[in-house]
Amino acid sequence: RKEVEQDPGPFNVPEGATVAFNCTYSNSASQSFFWYRQDCRKEPKLLMSVYSSGNEDGRFTAQLNRASQYISLLIRDSKLSDSATYLCVVTAPEGGATNKLIFGTGTLLAVQP
Amino acid sequence: DVKVTQSSRYLVKRTGEKVFLECVQDMDHENMFWYRQDPGLGLRLIYFSYDVKMKEKGDIPEGYSVSREKKERFSLILESASTNQTSMYLCATEGREASYEQYFGPGTRLTVT
């Protein structure tokens, strides 16, 4: 079983649609959770952190359900520029001086005009 | 603005060659990472370093080594390149005090023939 699992997509949605991505993680000891965005042929960039209480950043809403080990990302009013791969990321519970991240394989979103 | 640069965007090498991939950052970050990204497998951690001359194995260190002689520079070495090391290689940095935000370089697409 993969440590972080995501539906690879692609999700093809029209502009203005609302789309939701889900992610599950296997290690209940993971403490921190994130969504990264990766444009085609570019490097990943942090989109937002995910907090237990849920958090919103403009059109983006992230939710965490620790009991079900489930993370979600909701995008409202999709724009063409939202087309990208969305990577679900959790921290590896190893402690120490560094912060090891475990990346999902990503969900591809294609917003159509 | 964090800048992470990698020595080459595209590289073609022959089986058995020694390959050096260099990563340089200008943010005075303590932690540096090397990942490879393959379709269907996502980003996998090869090695990381949390200080000069310090290194730790990631999830897939076999066939690779690293060098960190200066804080700003982290090199990945393929001692004898093999075709299964054909991949996208991504370097990332992170400040020790940061909240797990990793900054990635643009990547090196390595092809081993």
Contacts between the chains, C-beta under 8 A, distances in Angstrom:
chain1	res1	chain2	res2	distance
A	4	B	42	7.9
A	8	B	40	7.9
A	32	B	99	7.7
A	32	B	100	5.5
A	34	B	100	6.6
A	42	B	106	7.2
A	43	B	90	6.1
A	43	B	104	3.7
A	43	B	105	6.3
A	43	B	106	5.6
A	43	B	107	5.8
A	44	B	43	7.3
A	44	B	90	7.6
A	44	B	102	8.0
A	44	B	104	5.4
A	45	B	104	7.2
A	46	B	101	4.8
A	46	B	102	7.4
A	49	B	99	6.8
A	49	B	100	7.7
A	87	B	42	7.3
A	87	B	43	7.6
A	91	B	100	6.2
A	96	B	50	7.8
A	97	B	30	7.9
A	97	B	31	7.6
A	97	B	50	4.2
A	97	B	51	7.6
A	97	B	96	7.1
A	98	B	31	5.1
A	98	B	48	5.7
A	98	B	50	4.6
A	98	B	56	7.0
A	98	B	94	7.6
A	99	B	31	7.1
A	99	B	94	6.3
A	99	B	100	4.8
A	99	B	102	8.0
A	100	B	45	6.6
A	100	B	48	7.2
A	100	B	58	7.6
A	101	B	45	7.8
A	101	B	100	6.6
A	101	B	102	6.5
A	103	B	35	8.0
A	103	B	42	4.8
A	103	B	43	4.2
A	103	B	44	8.0
A	104	B	42	6.0
A	105	B	40	6.2
A	105	B	41	6.7
A	105	B	42	3.9
A	106	B	42	6.5
